[in-house]
Amino acid sequence: MPTLAYVIAGSEATGGAGIQADLKTFERLGVYGVGTITCIVSFDPKADWGHRFVPVDGAVIADQIEAATAAHSLDVVKIGMLGTPGTVATVADSLRQQSWRHIVVDPVLICKGQEPGAALDTDNALRADILPLATVVTPNLFEAQTLSGMESLETVEDLGEAARRIADLGPRYVVVKGGAGLPGDEAVDVLFDGEDVTVFRAPKIGDERVSGAGCTFAAAITAELAKGASVHDAVATAKDFAHAGIVGRITTAAPFTAVGWQ
């Protein structure tokens, strides 16, 4: 019987991020993926590729989760973009209906198609209702700075301090991704397990951000946890997998590249 993993996330119409990237990652890592869509993001080629953001109705999200969890024995889930406080509440309530072996949260804090006030409300709801449920949370530099309340993240030590502060919000493990934004020649991520900080390094592949890299990284952690790996081993595998995806990135007609594999 195949190993199953579940994802609750947004749809990204170009195929490079969101639930599309998550399900591709699950497949590449030998896991059968089941998905629930929370919102639809369509970049607008007529408006400088800005976000067009459409939330899925909360009742429809709840129906999807009900169907997925009734049809399959799911105990490992990745949470991606939620997008509204109502969606956060719906997903949090659904998660509490059963026990989960692992919950991996990629804390997408803001979408450019949202008003700043709405984005802040969503951020606050995510902190209060989703992060305390998480086994692992995987913020990027912007998300880690926001969640930790730190003024800047410029060193590996800063990443570790941010991870410790985010752990105070409830998740058992925190991975802060330095990525292309941290100064230096290496893409550095840190894992805080409640006691110790482990540093993961890989050579930077250019200085540009690659669409879908964060989704792929968190999805790879989810797939490995579903297969029974420890959190440390899952993060190490995900680091290598996402790095390979950045090396094999594909060019698009949009002003960004997307994760791919060679």
Disulfide bonds with the S-S distance in Angstrom:
none
